[in-house]
Amino acid sequence: MSEYTFGDSDLAARRLALLAATFARSTRQFLLTRARPAPEFAIDLGCGPGYTTELIRATVGPTRLLGVDSSPAFVAAAAKRIADDRTRLLCADALDLPLEVTDADLIFARMLLGHLGDPFAAIDLWRGRLSERGRLLIEEVDSIETEDATLSAYLDLQREMLAANGQTLEVGARLGEGQVTALLVPAPVAARMFAMNFETWRRRPEVTGSHALEDLNALATGLERIAQGEAEAPAISWRLRQLVLSA
Ligand SMILES: C[S@@+](CC[C@H](N)C(=O)[O-])C[C@H]1O[C@@H](n2cnc3c(N)ncnc32)[C@H](O)[C@@H]1O
């Protein structure tokens, strides 16, 4: 299984809560307009602490819903928040799903493909788990653009760290199909998500090996200042690619 470079600590879970709040509207709209309503069986791949699983439950209302994540901590957090007899959580590799996880009317994956080595192989695999009329809905980062030097430096470093692990931040741009939805994220919100994420991976050897500690500290301070509103920065332009595929 490829390593999930953003970690599954409490801090990582809190970042995913902020991410969920930031992207809830576009994901809700995507699910409402592109998933068939009331499917018999739906799967949320890379469900994390369950925010996307909750959105699926609220928007499409499947009879059976399965959230899958490779992190035991996230699966436990999701199970704690989503307690109902229609929803099951499973700790498993999305690239090595148990055979019985099949015949799904909806498979949804948000911000998972970028963490997998070969997104196209993953898509092929997931399509094979759809029912005859099933749909695979994918939502991935297409681009993140900013004019601010600190936010831009963070994004470059993140791209570099992910590339060192065979992963891609803007994997949506590689997919080349589907629709792109754009949103503006206020700089303090983006900086807060970035600062939380930076804290989880800034000590990795592939980062510390090629960047001086004082530069990393300066970046953390810069992000914190924007997050606190002490330094001004323009809103960040975030584009998400939304794909709908069939079996
Ligand atoms: C960026 S988070 C997205 C979480 C959720 N989909 C959301 O949008 O709120 C990516 C999630 O994928 C999970 N993950 C990474 N690689 C995985 C794999 N090979 N199989 C299953 N889950 C994986 C991570 O543990 C993490 O919870």
The ligand as a Gaussian input file, in Angstrom:
#p B3LYP/6-31G(d) Opt

LIG

0 1
 C       -7.154000      13.771000       1.608000
 S       -7.937000      12.510000       2.544000
 C       -9.594000      12.629000       1.937000
 C      -10.633000      12.123000       2.916000
 C      -12.074000      12.259000       2.429000
 N      -12.292000      11.618000       1.147000
 C      -12.451000      13.725000       2.309000
 O      -12.423000      14.272000       1.198000
 O      -12.764000      14.328000       3.357000
 C       -7.363000      11.008000       1.800000
 C       -7.788000       9.764000       2.559000
 O       -7.411000       8.616000       1.812000
 C       -6.926000       7.634000       2.703000
 N       -6.045000       6.757000       1.925000
 C       -4.834000       7.025000       1.392000
 N       -4.374000       5.975000       0.691000
 C       -5.328000       5.010000       0.793000
 C       -5.447000       3.676000       0.286000
 N       -4.502000       3.133000      -0.457000
 N       -6.570000       2.986000       0.576000
 C       -7.567000       3.522000       1.335000
 N       -7.501000       4.780000       1.841000
 C       -6.400000       5.501000       1.569000
 C       -6.218000       8.405000       3.808000
 O       -6.101000       7.657000       5.009000
 C       -7.150000       9.612000       3.944000
 O       -8.148000       9.374000       4.879000

